[in-house]
Amino acid sequence: MEAKELASSLRLAISALHKGLRKQTQAASTYSMTEIETIGHLMHNGSLLPTELASLTRIKTQSMSQILKKMEAQDIIKRTPSKEDKRKVYISLTASGKKKVEETRYEKDEWLTTIIEKSLSANEKELLVKALSVLNKLSQTNKI
């Protein structure tokens, strides 16, 4: 298989798996992809400025402001004024927000575990274990 065909096949397989994972979580019906991505950035980085979140999610600051307002009303995020510059406000997850992230991860892991156990043979599971290092390498490679 040529590299271009391999790339296309891999993209399709990963997209289908991603859609399956997304459908299995309660958050999928409550939050948009941008909102889920925002929560992910906060989980990974701890706290960020709204402008940083907008940049990371590739949306306008006004759109991010609306997302943050919704999440704040749902007790997912909290705002903390900067100690150095009172005009700046850092956004971070609340305990409730972190719990939702953990619940979502658990739901996804449970779904994947079930699919793996029911769909794959022992040889296919071993092959998947070997493929993980290659997939991780692809996901960590910088843009070329």
Buried (B, 14 or more C-beta within 10 A) or exposed (E): EEEEEEEEEEEEEEEEEEEEBBEBBEBBEEBEEBBBBBBBBBBEEEBBBBEBBBBBBEBEEEEBEEBBEBBBEBEBBBEEEEEEEEEEBBBBBBEEBBEBBEEBEEBBEEBBEEBEEEEEEEEEEEEEEEEEEEEEEEEEEEEE
